[in-house]
Amino acid sequence: MNLRLHLFNRQILFSMASIFGRPLQTDQATTVVSRLSISRVLVELDVFKKHPSEIWIGSKVKGYFQKN
């Protein structure tokens, strides 16, 4: 995902992941921020719902689209 460092906060990750379903946990590398190239969140997903292919991260004025 190449998230900015401050976005590795568990609460922020779970908030973003909740767009897709119910967040359950992060993997160990994400929890201790030892792998900055990607973050992983286990999400309980309703496979019958349509989910976005990208989400907006940031404020209305300054931000970027992150593909899932």
mmJSON file of the N, C-alpha and C atoms, coordinates in Angstrom:
{"data_MODEL":{"atom_site":{
"group_PDB":["ATOM","ATOM","ATOM","ATOM","ATOM","ATOM","ATOM","ATOM","ATOM","ATOM","ATOM","ATOM","ATOM","ATOM","ATOM","ATOM","ATOM","ATOM","ATOM","ATOM","ATOM","ATOM","ATOM","ATOM","ATOM","ATOM","ATOM","ATOM","ATOM","ATOM","ATOM","ATOM","ATOM","ATOM","ATOM","ATOM","ATOM","ATOM","ATOM","ATOM","ATOM","ATOM","ATOM","ATOM","ATOM","ATOM","ATOM","ATOM","ATOM","ATOM","ATOM","ATOM","ATOM","ATOM","ATOM","ATOM","ATOM","ATOM","ATOM","ATOM","ATOM","ATOM","ATOM","ATOM","ATOM","ATOM","ATOM","ATOM","ATOM","ATOM","ATOM","ATOM","ATOM","ATOM","ATOM","ATOM","ATOM","ATOM","ATOM","ATOM","ATOM","ATOM","ATOM","ATOM","ATOM","ATOM","ATOM","ATOM","ATOM","ATOM","ATOM","ATOM","ATOM","ATOM","ATOM","ATOM","ATOM","ATOM","ATOM","ATOM","ATOM","ATOM","ATOM","ATOM","ATOM","ATOM","ATOM","ATOM","ATOM","ATOM","ATOM","ATOM","ATOM","ATOM","ATOM","ATOM","ATOM","ATOM","ATOM","ATOM","ATOM","ATOM","ATOM","ATOM","ATOM","ATOM","ATOM","ATOM","ATOM","ATOM","ATOM","ATOM","ATOM","ATOM","ATOM","ATOM","ATOM","ATOM","ATOM","ATOM","ATOM","ATOM","ATOM","ATOM","ATOM","ATOM","ATOM","ATOM","ATOM","ATOM","ATOM","ATOM","ATOM","ATOM","ATOM","ATOM","ATOM","ATOM","ATOM","ATOM","ATOM","ATOM","ATOM","ATOM","ATOM","ATOM","ATOM","ATOM","ATOM","ATOM","ATOM","ATOM","ATOM","ATOM","ATOM","ATOM","ATOM","ATOM","ATOM","ATOM","ATOM","ATOM","ATOM","ATOM","ATOM","ATOM","ATOM","ATOM","ATOM","ATOM","ATOM","ATOM","ATOM","ATOM","ATOM","ATOM","ATOM","ATOM","ATOM","ATOM","ATOM","ATOM","ATOM","ATOM"],
"id":[1,2,3,4,5,6,7,8,9,10,11,12,13,14,15,16,17,18,19,20,21,22,23,24,25,26,27,28,29,30,31,32,33,34,35,36,37,38,39,40,41,42,43,44,45,46,47,48,49,50,51,52,53,54,55,56,57,58,59,60,61,62,63,64,65,66,67,68,69,70,71,72,73,74,75,76,77,78,79,80,81,82,83,84,85,86,87,88,89,90,91,92,93,94,95,96,97,98,99,100,101,102,103,104,105,106,107,108,109,110,111,112,113,114,115,116,117,118,119,120,121,122,123,124,125,126,127,128,129,130,131,132,133,134,135,136,137,138,139,140,141,142,143,144,145,146,147,148,149,150,151,152,153,154,155,156,157,158,159,160,161,162,163,164,165,166,167,168,169,170,171,172,173,174,175,176,177,178,179,180,181,182,183,184,185,186,187,188,189,190,191,192,193,194,195,196,197,198,199,200,201,202,203,204],
"type_symbol":["N","C","C","N","C","C","N","C","C","N","C","C","N","C","C","N","C","C","N","C","C","N","C","C","N","C","C","N","C","C","N","C","C","N","C","C","N","C","C","N","C","C","N","C","C","N","C","C","N","C","C","N","C","C","N","C","C","N","C","C","N","C","C","N","C","C","N","C","C","N","C","C","N","C","C","N","C","C","N","C","C","N","C","C","N","C","C","N","C","C","N","C","C","N","C","C","N","C","C","N","C","C","N","C","C","N","C","C","N","C","C","N","C","C","N","C","C","N","C","C","N","C","C","N","C","C","N","C","C","N","C","C","N","C","C","N","C","C","N","C","C","N","C","C","N","C","C","N","C","C","N","C","C","N","C","C","N","C","C","N","C","C","N","C","C","N","C","C","N","C","C","N","C","C","N","C","C","N","C","C","N","C","C","N","C","C","N","C","C","N","C","C","N","C","C","N","C","C","N","C","C","N","C","C"],
"label_atom_id":["N","CA","C","N","CA","C","N","CA","C","N","CA","C","N","CA","C","N","CA","C","N","CA","C","N","CA","C","N","CA","C","N","CA","C","N","CA","C","N","CA","C","N","CA","C","N","CA","C","N","CA","C","N","CA","C","N","CA","C","N","CA","C","N","CA","C","N","CA","C","N","CA","C","N","CA","C","N","CA","C","N","CA","C","N","CA","C","N","CA","C","N","CA","C","N","CA","C","N","CA","C","N","CA","C","N","CA","C","N","CA","C","N","CA","C","N","CA","C","N","CA","C","N","CA","C","N","CA","C","N","CA","C","N","CA","C","N","CA","C","N","CA","C","N","CA","C","N","CA","C","N","CA","C","N","CA","C","N","CA","C","N","CA","C","N","CA","C","N","CA","C","N","CA","C","N","CA","C","N","CA","C","N","CA","C","N","CA","C","N","CA","C","N","CA","C","N","CA","C","N","CA","C","N","CA","C","N","CA","C","N","CA","C","N","CA","C","N","CA","C","N","CA","C","N","CA","C","N","CA","C","N","CA","C","N","CA","C"],
"label_alt_id":[null,null,null,null,null,null,null,null,null,null,null,null,null,null,null,null,null,null,null,null,null,null,null,null,null,null,null,null,null,null,null,null,null,null,null,null,null,null,null,null,null,null,null,null,null,null,null,null,null,null,null,null,null,null,null,null,null,null,null,null,null,null,null,null,null,null,null,null,null,null,null,null,null,null,null,null,null,null,null,null,null,null,null,null,null,null,null,null,null,null,null,null,null,null,null,null,null,null,null,null,null,null,null,null,null,null,null,null,null,null,null,null,null,null,null,null,null,null,null,null,null,null,null,null,null,null,null,null,null,null,null,null,null,null,null,null,null,null,null,null,null,null,null,null,null,null,null,null,null,null,null,null,null,null,null,null,null,null,null,null,null,null,null,null,null,null,null,null,null,null,null,null,null,null,null,null,null,null,null,null,null,null,null,null,null,null,null,null,null,null,null,null,null,null,null,null,null,null,null,null,null,null,null,null],
"label_comp_id":["MET","MET","MET","ASN","ASN","ASN","LEU","LEU","LEU","ARG","ARG","ARG","LEU","LEU","LEU","HIS","HIS","HIS","LEU","LEU","LEU","PHE","PHE","PHE","ASN","ASN","ASN","ARG","ARG","ARG","GLN","GLN","GLN","ILE","ILE","ILE","LEU","LEU","LEU","PHE","PHE","PHE","SER","SER","SER","MET","MET","MET","ALA","ALA","ALA","SER","SER","SER","ILE","ILE","ILE","PHE","PHE","PHE","GLY","GLY","GLY","ARG","ARG","ARG","PRO","PRO","PRO","LEU","LEU","LEU","GLN","GLN","GLN","THR","THR","THR","ASP","ASP","ASP","GLN","GLN","GLN","ALA","ALA","ALA","THR","THR","THR","THR","THR","THR","VAL","VAL","VAL","VAL","VAL","VAL","SER","SER","SER","ARG","ARG","ARG","LEU","LEU","LEU","SER","SER","SER","ILE","ILE","ILE","SER","SER","SER","ARG","ARG","ARG","VAL","VAL","VAL","LEU","LEU","LEU","VAL","VAL","VAL","GLU","GLU","GLU","LEU","LEU","LEU","ASP","ASP","ASP","VAL","VAL","VAL","PHE","PHE","PHE","LYS","LYS","LYS","LYS","LYS","LYS","HIS","HIS","HIS","PRO","PRO","PRO","SER","SER","SER","GLU","GLU","GLU","ILE","ILE","ILE","TRP","TRP","TRP","ILE","ILE","ILE","GLY","GLY","GLY","SER","SER","SER","LYS","LYS","LYS","VAL","VAL","VAL","LYS","LYS","LYS","GLY","GLY","GLY","TYR","TYR","TYR","PHE","PHE","PHE","GLN","GLN","GLN","LYS","LYS","LYS","ASN","ASN","ASN"],
"label_asym_id":["A","A","A","A","A","A","A","A","A","A","A","A","A","A","A","A","A","A","A","A","A","A","A","A","A","A","A","A","A","A","A","A","A","A","A","A","A","A","A","A","A","A","A","A","A","A","A","A","A","A","A","A","A","A","A","A","A","A","A","A","A","A","A","A","A","A","A","A","A","A","A","A","A","A","A","A","A","A","A","A","A","A","A","A","A","A","A","A","A","A","A","A","A","A","A","A","A","A","A","A","A","A","A","A","A","A","A","A","A","A","A","A","A","A","A","A","A","A","A","A","A","A","A","A","A","A","A","A","A","A","A","A","A","A","A","A","A","A","A","A","A","A","A","A","A","A","A","A","A","A","A","A","A","A","A","A","A","A","A","A","A","A","A","A","A","A","A","A","A","A","A","A","A","A","A","A","A","A","A","A","A","A","A","A","A","A","A","A","A","A","A","A","A","A","A","A","A","A","A","A","A","A","A","A"],
"label_entity_id":["1","1","1","1","1","1","1","1","1","1","1","1","1","1","1","1","1","1","1","1","1","1","1","1","1","1","1","1","1","1","1","1","1","1","1","1","1","1","1","1","1","1","1","1","1","1","1","1","1","1","1","1","1","1","1","1","1","1","1","1","1","1","1","1","1","1","1","1","1","1","1","1","1","1","1","1","1","1","1","1","1","1","1","1","1","1","1","1","1","1","1","1","1","1","1","1","1","1","1","1","1","1","1","1","1","1","1","1","1","1","1","1","1","1","1","1","1","1","1","1","1","1","1","1","1","1","1","1","1","1","1","1","1","1","1","1","1","1","1","1","1","1","1","1","1","1","1","1","1","1","1","1","1","1","1","1","1","1","1","1","1","1","1","1","1","1","1","1","1","1","1","1","1","1","1","1","1","1","1","1","1","1","1","1","1","1","1","1","1","1","1","1","1","1","1","1","1","1","1","1","1","1","1","1"],
"label_seq_id":[1,1,1,2,2,2,3,3,3,4,4,4,5,5,5,6,6,6,7,7,7,8,8,8,9,9,9,10,10,10,11,11,11,12,12,12,13,13,13,14,14,14,15,15,15,16,16,16,17,17,17,18,18,18,19,19,19,20,20,20,21,21,21,22,22,22,23,23,23,24,24,24,25,25,25,26,26,26,27,27,27,28,28,28,29,29,29,30,30,30,31,31,31,32,32,32,33,33,33,34,34,34,35,35,35,36,36,36,37,37,37,38,38,38,39,39,39,40,40,40,41,41,41,42,42,42,43,43,43,44,44,44,45,45,45,46,46,46,47,47,47,48,48,48,49,49,49,50,50,50,51,51,51,52,52,52,53,53,53,54,54,54,55,55,55,56,56,56,57,57,57,58,58,58,59,59,59,60,60,60,61,61,61,62,62,62,63,63,63,64,64,64,65,65,65,66,66,66,67,67,67,68,68,68],
"pdbx_PDB_ins_code":[null,null,null,null,null,null,null,null,null,null,null,null,null,null,null,null,null,null,null,null,null,null,null,null,null,null,null,null,null,null,null,null,null,null,null,null,null,null,null,null,null,null,null,null,null,null,null,null,null,null,null,null,null,null,null,null,null,null,null,null,null,null,null,null,null,null,null,null,null,null,null,null,null,null,null,null,null,null,null,null,null,null,null,null,null,null,null,null,null,null,null,null,null,null,null,null,null,null,null,null,null,null,null,null,null,null,null,null,null,null,null,null,null,null,null,null,null,null,null,null,null,null,null,null,null,null,null,null,null,null,null,null,null,null,null,null,null,null,null,null,null,null,null,null,null,null,null,null,null,null,null,null,null,null,null,null,null,null,null,null,null,null,null,null,null,null,null,null,null,null,null,null,null,null,null,null,null,null,null,null,null,null,null,null,null,null,null,null,null,null,null,null,null,null,null,null,null,null,null,null,null,null,null,null],
"Cartn_x":[0.802,0.0,0.85,2.059,2.93,2.268,1.703,1.065,2.098,1.722,2.586,2.641,3.74,4.005,2.89,2.342,1.315,0.021,-0.141,-1.342,-1.246,-0.13,0.008,-0.63,-1.213,-1.942,-3.104,-3.273,-4.304,-5.697,-6.02,-7.346,-7.579,-6.569,-6.688,-6.81,-5.986,-6.069,-7.437,-7.957,-9.264,-10.364,-10.214,-11.203,-11.22,-10.039,-9.962,-10.476,-10.111,-10.519,-12.023,-12.661,-14.099,-14.922,-14.329,-15.004,-15.32,-14.498,-14.64,-15.376,-15.382,-16.025,-15.634,-15.678,-15.356,-13.891,-13.058,-11.644,-11.494,-10.603,-10.397,-9.041,-7.979,-6.639,-5.649,-4.474,-3.376,-2.34,-1.48,-0.406,0.704,1.629,2.68,3.555,3.927,4.792,4.108,2.809,2.064,1.975,1.726,1.597,2.859,4.016,5.28,5.952,5.282,5.737,7.152,7.342,8.658,8.723,7.595,7.555,6.762,7.439,6.769,6.214,6.538,6.064,4.603,4.069,2.699,2.16,0.872,0.207,-0.876,-1.15,-2.154,-3.159,-4.432,-5.521,-6.428,-6.698,-7.631,-9.041,-9.853,-11.198,-12.218,-13.273,-14.407,-15.21,-15.319,-15.847,-17.138,-18.135,-19.357,-19.102,-18.943,-18.569,-19.691,-20.887,-22.007,-22.142,-21.409,-21.431,-20.371,-20.65,-19.66,-18.763,-17.459,-16.505,-15.688,-15.272,-14.493,-13.116,-12.589,-11.249,-10.172,-10.598,-9.658,-10.402,-9.641,-10.231,-9.425,-10.092,-9.453,-8.844,-7.585,-6.903,-6.451,-6.908,-6.528,-7.736,-7.487,-8.562,-9.187,-10.242,-10.888,-9.944,-9.078,-8.178,-6.896,-6.357,-5.06,-5.148,-4.912,-4.964,-4.638,-4.935,-4.647,-5.524,-5.705,-6.413,-5.435,-5.864,-5.066,-5.819,-5.194,-5.815,-5.724,-6.741,-6.701,-5.974],
"Cartn_y":[-1.19,0.0,1.261,1.165,2.334,3.482,3.159,4.171,5.031,6.243,7.105,6.548,6.775,6.157,6.384,7.583,7.859,7.071,6.508,5.742,4.281,3.873,2.515,2.361,3.406,3.36,2.377,1.483,0.434,1.018,2.067,2.68,3.242,3.852,4.399,3.272,2.234,1.092,0.425,0.24,-0.398,0.487,1.784,2.698,2.575,2.53,2.37,0.996,-0.042,-1.405,-1.61,-0.841,-1.007,-0.643,0.043,0.321,-0.995,-2.003,-3.277,-4.333,-4.189,-5.18,-4.944,-6.013,-5.897,-6.252,-5.251,-5.532,-6.407,-7.392,-8.317,-8.149,-8.045,-7.903,-7.495,-7.046,-6.781,-7.89,-8.04,-9.02,-8.421,-9.262,-8.837,-7.727,-7.841,-6.833,-5.469,-5.454,-4.195,-3.632,-4.495,-4.065,-3.389,-3.95,-3.389,-2.47,-2.227,-1.34,-1.719,-3.017,-3.477,-3.636,-3.491,-3.616,-2.42,-1.395,-0.154,-0.192,-1.219,-1.273,-1.699,-2.32,-2.826,-2.982,-2.812,-3.119,-4.146,-4.979,-6.031,-6.002,-6.039,-6.101,-7.245,-8.138,-9.228,-8.668,-8.83,-8.251,-9.336,-9.385,-10.262,-9.564,-10.21,-9.574,-10.237,-9.44,-9.95,-10.045,-11.247,-11.436,-11.076,-10.87,-10.523,-9.015,-8.233,-6.781,-6.352,-5.254,-4.666,-3.746,-3.855,-3.079,-2.175,-1.005,-0.082,-0.653,-0.264,-0.71,0.231,1.396,2.349,3.197,3.76,4.642,5.932,7.009,8.308,8.371,8.747,8.887,10.326,10.99,12.376,13.266,14.544,15.523,15.793,16.576,16.918,17.702,18.503,19.364,18.638,17.855,17.219,15.738,14.912,13.468,12.744,11.459,10.652,9.406,8.802,7.543,6.396,5.44,4.247,3.054,2.349,1.148,0.032,-0.846,-1.956,-3.14],
"Cartn_z":[0.0,0.0,0.0,0.502,0.601,1.371,2.521,3.362,4.046,4.329,5.131,6.546,7.221,8.514,9.534,9.59,10.603,10.346,9.16,8.85,9.288,9.868,10.385,11.769,12.274,13.536,13.387,14.354,14.275,14.069,14.778,14.673,13.261,12.703,11.348,10.326,10.454,9.536,9.604,10.822,10.968,10.385,10.524,9.951,8.432,7.821,6.371,5.943,6.675,6.322,6.474,7.341,7.568,6.333,5.379,4.107,3.392,3.597,2.906,3.715,5.041,5.904,7.351,8.156,9.584,9.821,10.188,10.45,11.697,11.614,12.721,13.393,12.591,13.157,12.072,12.517,11.59,11.761,10.772,10.927,11.795,12.234,13.158,12.576,11.315,10.694,10.637,10.409,10.401,11.813,12.776,14.165,14.675,14.349,14.842,13.821,12.704,11.625,11.172,10.917,10.457,8.944,8.258,6.813,6.278,5.836,5.438,4.016,3.259,1.875,1.781,2.826,2.784,4.202,4.348,5.613,5.324,6.308,6.112,7.25,6.872,7.839,7.417,8.353,8.105,8.242,7.199,7.17,6.865,7.674,7.37,6.274,5.146,3.942,3.498,3.151,2.547,1.044,0.545,-0.854,-1.823,-1.321,-2.186,-2.389,-1.605,-1.766,-2.773,-3.448,-4.356,-3.518,-3.699,-2.922,-3.841,-3.343,-4.177,-4.51,-5.65,-6.05,-5.513,-4.995,-4.408,-3.383,-2.444,-1.436,-1.37,-0.977,-0.816,0.579,0.674,1.956,2.088,3.135,3.375,3.545,3.547,3.69,2.329,2.32,1.051,0.13,0.736,-0.033,-0.432,0.49,0.241,0.567,-0.402,-0.203,-1.497,-1.514,-2.691,-2.685,-3.861,-3.972,-3.731,-2.917,-2.661,-3.232,-4.151,-4.704,-3.68,-3.674,-2.705,-3.262],
"occupancy":[1.0,1.0,1.0,1.0,1.0,1.0,1.0,1.0,1.0,1.0,1.0,1.0,1.0,1.0,1.0,1.0,1.0,1.0,1.0,1.0,1.0,1.0,1.0,1.0,1.0,1.0,1.0,1.0,1.0,1.0,1.0,1.0,1.0,1.0,1.0,1.0,1.0,1.0,1.0,1.0,1.0,1.0,1.0,1.0,1.0,1.0,1.0,1.0,1.0,1.0,1.0,1.0,1.0,1.0,1.0,1.0,1.0,1.0,1.0,1.0,1.0,1.0,1.0,1.0,1.0,1.0,1.0,1.0,1.0,1.0,1.0,1.0,1.0,1.0,1.0,1.0,1.0,1.0,1.0,1.0,1.0,1.0,1.0,1.0,1.0,1.0,1.0,1.0,1.0,1.0,1.0,1.0,1.0,1.0,1.0,1.0,1.0,1.0,1.0,1.0,1.0,1.0,1.0,1.0,1.0,1.0,1.0,1.0,1.0,1.0,1.0,1.0,1.0,1.0,1.0,1.0,1.0,1.0,1.0,1.0,1.0,1.0,1.0,1.0,1.0,1.0,1.0,1.0,1.0,1.0,1.0,1.0,1.0,1.0,1.0,1.0,1.0,1.0,1.0,1.0,1.0,1.0,1.0,1.0,1.0,1.0,1.0,1.0,1.0,1.0,1.0,1.0,1.0,1.0,1.0,1.0,1.0,1.0,1.0,1.0,1.0,1.0,1.0,1.0,1.0,1.0,1.0,1.0,1.0,1.0,1.0,1.0,1.0,1.0,1.0,1.0,1.0,1.0,1.0,1.0,1.0,1.0,1.0,1.0,1.0,1.0,1.0,1.0,1.0,1.0,1.0,1.0,1.0,1.0,1.0,1.0,1.0,1.0,1.0,1.0,1.0,1.0,1.0,1.0],
"B_iso_or_equiv":[0.0,0.0,0.0,0.0,0.0,0.0,0.0,0.0,0.0,0.0,0.0,0.0,0.0,0.0,0.0,0.0,0.0,0.0,0.0,0.0,0.0,0.0,0.0,0.0,0.0,0.0,0.0,0.0,0.0,0.0,0.0,0.0,0.0,0.0,0.0,0.0,0.0,0.0,0.0,0.0,0.0,0.0,0.0,0.0,0.0,0.0,0.0,0.0,0.0,0.0,0.0,0.0,0.0,0.0,0.0,0.0,0.0,0.0,0.0,0.0,0.0,0.0,0.0,0.0,0.0,0.0,0.0,0.0,0.0,0.0,0.0,0.0,0.0,0.0,0.0,0.0,0.0,0.0,0.0,0.0,0.0,0.0,0.0,0.0,0.0,0.0,0.0,0.0,0.0,0.0,0.0,0.0,0.0,0.0,0.0,0.0,0.0,0.0,0.0,0.0,0.0,0.0,0.0,0.0,0.0,0.0,0.0,0.0,0.0,0.0,0.0,0.0,0.0,0.0,0.0,0.0,0.0,0.0,0.0,0.0,0.0,0.0,0.0,0.0,0.0,0.0,0.0,0.0,0.0,0.0,0.0,0.0,0.0,0.0,0.0,0.0,0.0,0.0,0.0,0.0,0.0,0.0,0.0,0.0,0.0,0.0,0.0,0.0,0.0,0.0,0.0,0.0,0.0,0.0,0.0,0.0,0.0,0.0,0.0,0.0,0.0,0.0,0.0,0.0,0.0,0.0,0.0,0.0,0.0,0.0,0.0,0.0,0.0,0.0,0.0,0.0,0.0,0.0,0.0,0.0,0.0,0.0,0.0,0.0,0.0,0.0,0.0,0.0,0.0,0.0,0.0,0.0,0.0,0.0,0.0,0.0,0.0,0.0,0.0,0.0,0.0,0.0,0.0,0.0],
"pdbx_formal_charge":[null,null,null,null,null,null,null,null,null,null,null,null,null,null,null,null,null,null,null,null,null,null,null,null,null,null,null,null,null,null,null,null,null,null,null,null,null,null,null,null,null,null,null,null,null,null,null,null,null,null,null,null,null,null,null,null,null,null,null,null,null,null,null,null,null,null,null,null,null,null,null,null,null,null,null,null,null,null,null,null,null,null,null,null,null,null,null,null,null,null,null,null,null,null,null,null,null,null,null,null,null,null,null,null,null,null,null,null,null,null,null,null,null,null,null,null,null,null,null,null,null,null,null,null,null,null,null,null,null,null,null,null,null,null,null,null,null,null,null,null,null,null,null,null,null,null,null,null,null,null,null,null,null,null,null,null,null,null,null,null,null,null,null,null,null,null,null,null,null,null,null,null,null,null,null,null,null,null,null,null,null,null,null,null,null,null,null,null,null,null,null,null,null,null,null,null,null,null,null,null,null,null,null,null],
"auth_seq_id":[1,1,1,2,2,2,3,3,3,4,4,4,5,5,5,6,6,6,7,7,7,8,8,8,9,9,9,10,10,10,11,11,11,12,12,12,13,13,13,14,14,14,15,15,15,16,16,16,17,17,17,18,18,18,19,19,19,20,20,20,21,21,21,22,22,22,23,23,23,24,24,24,25,25,25,26,26,26,27,27,27,28,28,28,29,29,29,30,30,30,31,31,31,32,32,32,33,33,33,34,34,34,35,35,35,36,36,36,37,37,37,38,38,38,39,39,39,40,40,40,41,41,41,42,42,42,43,43,43,44,44,44,45,45,45,46,46,46,47,47,47,48,48,48,49,49,49,50,50,50,51,51,51,52,52,52,53,53,53,54,54,54,55,55,55,56,56,56,57,57,57,58,58,58,59,59,59,60,60,60,61,61,61,62,62,62,63,63,63,64,64,64,65,65,65,66,66,66,67,67,67,68,68,68],
"auth_comp_id":["MET","MET","MET","ASN","ASN","ASN","LEU","LEU","LEU","ARG","ARG","ARG","LEU","LEU","LEU","HIS","HIS","HIS","LEU","LEU","LEU","PHE","PHE","PHE","ASN","ASN","ASN","ARG","ARG","ARG","GLN","GLN","GLN","ILE","ILE","ILE","LEU","LEU","LEU","PHE","PHE","PHE","SER","SER","SER","MET","MET","MET","ALA","ALA","ALA","SER","SER","SER","ILE","ILE","ILE","PHE","PHE","PHE","GLY","GLY","GLY","ARG","ARG","ARG","PRO","PRO","PRO","LEU","LEU","LEU","GLN","GLN","GLN","THR","THR","THR","ASP","ASP","ASP","GLN","GLN","GLN","ALA","ALA","ALA","THR","THR","THR","THR","THR","THR","VAL","VAL","VAL","VAL","VAL","VAL","SER","SER","SER","ARG","ARG","ARG","LEU","LEU","LEU","SER","SER","SER","ILE","ILE","ILE","SER","SER","SER","ARG","ARG","ARG","VAL","VAL","VAL","LEU","LEU","LEU","VAL","VAL","VAL","GLU","GLU","GLU","LEU","LEU","LEU","ASP","ASP","ASP","VAL","VAL","VAL","PHE","PHE","PHE","LYS","LYS","LYS","LYS","LYS","LYS","HIS","HIS","HIS","PRO","PRO","PRO","SER","SER","SER","GLU","GLU","GLU","ILE","ILE","ILE","TRP","TRP","TRP","ILE","ILE","ILE","GLY","GLY","GLY","SER","SER","SER","LYS","LYS","LYS","VAL","VAL","VAL","LYS","LYS","LYS","GLY","GLY","GLY","TYR","TYR","TYR","PHE","PHE","PHE","GLN","GLN","GLN","LYS","LYS","LYS","ASN","ASN","ASN"],
"auth_asym_id":["A","A","A","A","A","A","A","A","A","A","A","A","A","A","A","A","A","A","A","A","A","A","A","A","A","A","A","A","A","A","A","A","A","A","A","A","A","A","A","A","A","A","A","A","A","A","A","A","A","A","A","A","A","A","A","A","A","A","A","A","A","A","A","A","A","A","A","A","A","A","A","A","A","A","A","A","A","A","A","A","A","A","A","A","A","A","A","A","A","A","A","A","A","A","A","A","A","A","A","A","A","A","A","A","A","A","A","A","A","A","A","A","A","A","A","A","A","A","A","A","A","A","A","A","A","A","A","A","A","A","A","A","A","A","A","A","A","A","A","A","A","A","A","A","A","A","A","A","A","A","A","A","A","A","A","A","A","A","A","A","A","A","A","A","A","A","A","A","A","A","A","A","A","A","A","A","A","A","A","A","A","A","A","A","A","A","A","A","A","A","A","A","A","A","A","A","A","A","A","A","A","A","A","A"],
"auth_atom_id":["N","CA","C","N","CA","C","N","CA","C","N","CA","C","N","CA","C","N","CA","C","N","CA","C","N","CA","C","N","CA","C","N","CA","C","N","CA","C","N","CA","C","N","CA","C","N","CA","C","N","CA","C","N","CA","C","N","CA","C","N","CA","C","N","CA","C","N","CA","C","N","CA","C","N","CA","C","N","CA","C","N","CA","C","N","CA","C","N","CA","C","N","CA","C","N","CA","C","N","CA","C","N","CA","C","N","CA","C","N","CA","C","N","CA","C","N","CA","C","N","CA","C","N","CA","C","N","CA","C","N","CA","C","N","CA","C","N","CA","C","N","CA","C","N","CA","C","N","CA","C","N","CA","C","N","CA","C","N","CA","C","N","CA","C","N","CA","C","N","CA","C","N","CA","C","N","CA","C","N","CA","C","N","CA","C","N","CA","C","N","CA","C","N","CA","C","N","CA","C","N","CA","C","N","CA","C","N","CA","C","N","CA","C","N","CA","C","N","CA","C","N","CA","C","N","CA","C","N","CA","C","N","CA","C","N","CA","C"],
"pdbx_PDB_model_num":[1,1,1,1,1,1,1,1,1,1,1,1,1,1,1,1,1,1,1,1,1,1,1,1,1,1,1,1,1,1,1,1,1,1,1,1,1,1,1,1,1,1,1,1,1,1,1,1,1,1,1,1,1,1,1,1,1,1,1,1,1,1,1,1,1,1,1,1,1,1,1,1,1,1,1,1,1,1,1,1,1,1,1,1,1,1,1,1,1,1,1,1,1,1,1,1,1,1,1,1,1,1,1,1,1,1,1,1,1,1,1,1,1,1,1,1,1,1,1,1,1,1,1,1,1,1,1,1,1,1,1,1,1,1,1,1,1,1,1,1,1,1,1,1,1,1,1,1,1,1,1,1,1,1,1,1,1,1,1,1,1,1,1,1,1,1,1,1,1,1,1,1,1,1,1,1,1,1,1,1,1,1,1,1,1,1,1,1,1,1,1,1,1,1,1,1,1,1,1,1,1,1,1,1]
}}}
